[in-house]
């Protein structure tokens, strides 16, 4: 384990993700600490993972904190310079950390976020700015499947905005980092796989909750950074599309489509009315 790896703690937020997380853990150097925040009261998962993997600490949140608040909770337990945020359905390539280490040296630690290069189409970085040595790209934002945060460069009280429950938290973080003069890079030779599979055990309640929060977060993010007019402009077409599909589902008696677009409309209306992101799978 090199000096860079000694400064890393992994943070993985889960919600009933035991069916996929083991492959993720196995792809990480067993000498590097992993903090798993389980957004449920599943103590069985804690006992199983901590017994099987000596570098794993599972924190039982006892409630669903969401992505942002869950990661903030995990990061608050980190004692190293870097917190490496991972989704439970990711797998690190064997050279992932070595390539990030090289980039850290090349950049002389002058970055707030380093991200590996995702190998499929389930998430990517955007807005290329500078190409350094054809290996390191400075970008405006990265997706949150895998991001290494340099905690020494963070000056926010909350790393992730806890008003978000799900979706766009990492985009919001990147926006705030760039606004404060921070730097975000993607290391092209550092590879990671993201399966894009359901990270939590599937249920209709989870799907409805995800649809609700996508619409809520989309409005909130745009309102927060660009103002009310842009927030309405971005979401109004989605409002009418969901309204149309809801009536279509009523006519053809498609209960699942009906519920999805009912919850999409509900999430957006709650955001319009400036209500918090209150919905949870257990509330449905």
matplotlib code that plots the C-alpha trace (Angstrom):
import matplotlib.pyplot as plt

x = [0.0, 1.6, 1.5, -1.5, -3.6, -2.8, -4.6, -7.9, -11.0, -13.8, -17.4, -20.3, -23.9, -26.3, -30.0, -30.6, -27.8, -26.3, -27.0, -24.3, -21.9, -19.6, -18.1, -17.4, -15.6, -13.6, -12.2, -10.7, -7.3, -8.1, -5.7, -7.8, -10.6, -14.2, -17.0, -20.5, -23.5, -26.5, -29.6, -31.8, -31.9, -30.5, -28.0, -27.6, -25.8, -23.4, -22.5, -22.1, -19.9, -17.7, -17.1, -16.2, -14.1, -11.7, -11.3, -15.1, -17.0, -20.8, -22.7, -26.4, -28.3, -31.6, -33.4, -33.0, -30.8, -30.6, -27.4, -26.2, -26.9, -25.7, -22.4, -22.0, -22.5, -19.9, -17.4, -17.8, -16.1, -13.2, -9.8, -7.8, -7.1, -9.2, -12.8, -13.5, -17.2, -18.5, -21.8, -22.3, -22.7, -19.2, -16.1, -12.6, -10.1, -6.9, -4.9, -7.6, -5.9, -2.4, -3.5, -5.2, -2.0, 0.0, -2.5, -2.3, 1.5, 1.2, -1.3, 0.7, -2.5, -4.1, -7.6, -10.8, -12.2, -10.5, -12.7, -11.8, -12.9, -16.2, -16.2, -19.8, -22.6, -24.3, -22.4, -19.7, -18.1, -19.0, -17.7, -14.1, -11.8, -8.2, -6.4, -3.3, -0.8, -3.7, -4.4, -6.0, -9.1, -10.3, -14.1, -17.0, -18.7, -18.6, -21.3, -21.3, -20.7, -17.0, -15.4, -12.3, -12.7, -9.7, -11.1, -8.3, -9.8, -13.4, -14.6, -18.3, -20.1, -21.9, -20.1, -23.4, -26.5, -28.8, -31.9, -31.5, -32.6, -31.8, -30.4, -28.2, -26.4, -23.0, -23.8, -24.7, -21.4, -19.4, -21.2, -20.3, -16.7, -16.3, -18.0, -15.5, -12.5, -11.9, -10.7, -12.3, -10.4, -11.1, -8.1, -8.6, -6.3, -8.0, -10.9, -14.0, -17.0, -20.5, -23.2, -26.1, -28.2, -30.7, -28.4, -31.2, -33.5, -36.3, -39.8, -42.4, -42.2, -38.5, -39.3, -42.0, -39.8, -37.0, -39.4, -40.7, -37.2, -36.0, -38.6, -38.1, -34.3, -34.4, -36.5, -34.6, -31.2, -32.1, -33.9, -30.9, -28.3, -30.1, -33.3, -37.0, -37.5, -34.9, -36.3, -39.8, -38.3, -36.4, -39.3, -42.5, -42.4, -41.8, -44.8, -47.1, -45.6, -46.3, -49.8, -50.4, -49.0, -51.1, -54.3, -53.1, -52.6, -56.1, -57.7, -55.8, -55.9, -52.1, -51.7, -47.9, -47.6, -50.4, -48.6, -45.2, -46.5, -48.7, -45.5, -43.5, -46.2, -46.3, -42.6, -42.6, -45.5, -43.9, -40.8, -42.9, -44.4, -40.9, -41.7, -38.8, -37.9, -40.0, -41.0, -39.4, -40.1, -41.6, -44.1, -45.7]
y = [0.0, 3.3, 6.6, 7.9, 4.8, 5.2, 8.6, 7.2, 6.0, 4.6, 5.7, 3.6, 4.5, 1.6, 0.9, -2.8, -3.4, -6.6, -8.4, -6.4, -4.8, -7.7, -7.4, -3.7, -4.5, -7.2, -4.8, -2.6, -3.1, -5.0, -2.7, 0.4, 1.2, 1.1, 2.8, 1.6, 3.6, 1.3, 3.4, 0.9, -1.0, -4.2, -5.3, -8.7, -7.0, -5.3, -8.6, -10.4, -7.8, -7.0, -10.7, -11.3, -8.2, -7.0, -3.5, -2.8, -0.8, -0.8, 2.0, 1.4, 4.6, 3.1, 5.3, 6.2, 9.3, 9.4, 9.8, 13.2, 13.0, 9.4, 10.4, 13.3, 11.0, 8.6, 11.3, 12.7, 9.4, 9.7, 10.5, 10.5, 13.3, 11.7, 10.3, 8.1, 8.0, 4.9, 3.5, -0.1, -1.3, -0.2, -2.3, -0.8, -1.8, -3.2, -0.1, 2.4, 3.7, 3.6, 5.9, 8.3, 8.3, 9.3, 12.1, 13.3, 13.7, 15.4, 17.8, 18.4, 17.8, 20.9, 19.4, 19.1, 16.1, 13.4, 10.9, 7.7, 7.1, 5.2, 2.3, 2.4, 4.8, 4.9, 8.0, 10.3, 13.6, 16.7, 20.1, 19.3, 22.3, 21.3, 18.2, 17.7, 15.2, 13.5, 11.6, 14.1, 16.2, 19.2, 19.2, 21.1, 18.2, 14.4, 11.9, 10.6, 6.9, 7.3, 10.5, 11.0, 14.2, 16.0, 17.0, 19.6, 21.6, 21.6, 24.7, 23.9, 23.2, 20.4, 18.6, 17.4, 19.6, 17.6, 19.2, 16.7, 13.2, 11.6, 12.8, 15.8, 16.0, 15.4, 17.9, 20.5, 19.8, 20.2, 23.4, 24.8, 23.7, 25.4, 28.5, 28.7, 28.2, 24.5, 22.1, 18.8, 16.3, 13.0, 10.6, 8.7, 5.8, 5.2, 2.8, 1.8, -0.2, 0.9, -1.7, 0.6, -2.1, -1.4, -0.5, -1.3, -4.3, -3.6, -2.6, -0.5, 1.8, 2.5, 3.2, 5.6, 7.3, 7.7, 9.3, 11.7, 12.8, 13.1, 15.8, 17.5, 17.6, 18.9, 21.9, 22.5, 22.4, 24.8, 27.1, 27.1, 27.9, 29.7, 31.2, 30.6, 31.4, 28.8, 26.2, 26.6, 26.6, 23.4, 21.5, 22.8, 20.5, 17.5, 18.6, 18.5, 15.3, 13.5, 15.0, 13.6, 10.2, 10.1, 10.6, 8.1, 5.5, 6.3, 5.6, 2.3, 1.2, 0.9, 1.2, 1.2, 4.1, 5.9, 5.7, 6.7, 9.9, 10.7, 10.6, 12.6, 15.3, 15.2, 15.6, 18.6, 20.3, 19.9, 21.6, 24.3, 25.0, 24.9, 21.9, 19.7, 16.4, 14.5, 11.3, 8.0, 4.5, 3.5, 6.4, 5.1]
z = [0.0, -1.1, 0.8, -1.2, -0.4, 3.3, 3.1, 1.7, 3.4, 1.3, 2.1, 0.7, 1.4, 1.0, 1.3, 1.3, -1.1, 0.3, -3.0, -4.9, -2.4, -1.9, -5.4, -4.7, -1.4, -3.0, -5.6, -2.9, -1.3, 1.9, 3.8, 3.1, 5.5, 4.2, 6.0, 5.0, 6.0, 5.9, 5.5, 7.3, 10.6, 9.1, 11.8, 10.0, 7.2, 9.7, 11.4, 8.1, 6.3, 9.4, 10.0, 6.4, 5.7, 8.4, 6.8, 6.8, 9.4, 9.0, 10.6, 10.9, 10.3, 11.5, 9.0, 5.3, 5.3, 1.5, -0.5, 0.6, 4.3, 4.4, 2.8, 5.2, 8.1, 6.7, 5.9, 9.5, 10.6, 8.2, 9.7, 6.5, 4.0, 1.3, 1.3, -1.6, -2.3, -4.0, -5.1, -4.0, -7.6, -8.7, -9.1, -9.1, -11.8, -10.4, -11.5, -10.4, -7.3, -8.8, -11.6, -9.2, -7.1, -10.2, -10.9, -7.3, -7.7, -11.1, -9.7, -6.5, -4.5, -6.1, -6.6, -4.7, -6.5, -8.5, -10.4, -12.2, -15.8, -16.0, -18.4, -19.6, -20.4, -17.0, -16.0, -17.3, -16.7, -18.7, -19.9, -20.6, -19.9, -19.9, -21.1, -19.0, -20.6, -22.4, -19.1, -16.8, -17.7, -15.8, -15.9, -14.4, -12.8, -12.4, -11.5, -8.0, -8.6, -7.7, -6.5, -4.4, -2.2, -0.9, 2.5, 3.0, 0.1, 1.3, 3.2, 3.4, 6.6, 4.8, 1.9, 0.4, 0.6, 2.8, 1.4, -1.5, -0.6, -3.9, -7.3, -8.3, -4.9, -6.5, -9.3, -6.7, -4.9, -8.0, -8.8, -5.4, -5.6, -9.0, -7.7, -4.9, -7.1, -6.6, -9.2, -10.4, -12.5, -14.3, -14.6, -17.9, -17.1, -13.8, -14.6, -12.7, -13.7, -12.8, -13.4, -13.5, -11.9, -9.1, -6.2, -3.7, -3.6, -6.1, -5.0, -6.5, -3.5, -4.2, -7.8, -7.0, -4.4, -7.0, -9.5, -6.9, -5.9, -9.4, -10.1, -6.7, -7.0, -10.6, -9.6, -6.4, -8.1, -10.8, -8.4, -6.0, -8.7, -11.5, -10.0, -10.2, -13.9, -15.0, -12.6, -14.1, -17.7, -17.1, -15.4, -17.0, -20.0, -17.7, -15.7, -18.8, -20.1, -16.8, -16.7, -20.2, -19.3, -16.2, -18.1, -20.7, -17.9, -16.6, -20.0, -20.4, -16.8, -16.4, -12.6, -12.6, -15.1, -13.4, -10.0, -11.5, -13.1, -10.1, -7.9, -10.5, -10.5, -6.7, -6.3, -8.7, -7.1, -3.6, -5.1, -6.6, -3.2, -1.6, 0.6, 1.8, 0.1, 2.6, 0.8, 1.8, 0.5, 3.8, 3.6, 0.4]

ax = plt.figure().add_subplot(projection="3d")
ax.plot(x, y, z, "-o")
ax.set_aspect("equal")
plt.show()
